[in-house]
């Protein structure tokens, strides 16, 4: 594997070639990956998750946030999880279109990651990749999820601050998803707020938050991302939430969730999937096939 200090030097110089190679090796679980990850020394820089339904303007908001960060001389990493191609399982590079202005900028690294069938709207290697980004000189890290609705709640276990992006027409959708969204959101953004009835939707959303959350309810920010309106307020809300983490103990919970993810991933790697497939093919057509009894063979008493 590549040395961390070499990747750091490249990032400082605006050369992301070694970083890109390291990400590919981590995704593909190349030999030496575990040792490489254990050598990382991450700095506590913010990880911001941007999630919400398709078409809400997540990438446009990220594009506007990047503008502010770059103007303040910050280095930004964006890990954008796209749907997997049904043909080659690679990422469908939607973010390349919407963030094209930053693709070759020396202070911005944008990487498309294929979901590869992983549930939760993120990529299964995302924890490793965000830790790598925290170790090689970036000042801000953004995770943009696929945009598949309520299943994206997994992003909350990876991000320090989770921003849920909605549009004024999403009233019925919020009603259906509100339990999951209200649990994971640290900041709500109502984008495209120049549309009709936007303020009515904002008021409805705030009322839902009051009824379903306790102390420190998430802020609701109205934006028109294409015009960069409301982006300064969103930046402030993100900063305020990140500063509050160390005060209320939530940072410990975030780390606990990450540790559990690593343990579960390690346990799953020990499962002989091919052996299970072969045995299942022989048994599942039997009368009164019991899936619980079948699974118990592989995890013991």
Buried (B, 14 or more C-beta within 10 A) or exposed (E): BBEBEEBBBBBEEEEBEBBBBBBEBBBEEEEEBEEBBEEBEEEEBBBBBBBBBEEBBBBBBBBBBBBBBBEEEBBBBBBBBBBBEEEEEEBBEBBBEBBEEBEEBEBBBBBBBBBBEBEBBBBBBBBBBBBBBBBBBBBBBBBBBBBBBBBBBBBBBBBBBBBBBBBBBBBEBBEEBBEBBBEBBBBBBBBBBEEEEBEEBBEBBBEBBEEEEEEEBBBBBBBBBBEBBBBEBBBEBBEEBBEBBEEEEBBEEBEEBBEEBEEEEEEEEEEEEEEBEEBBEEBEEEEEEEEEEBEEEEEEE
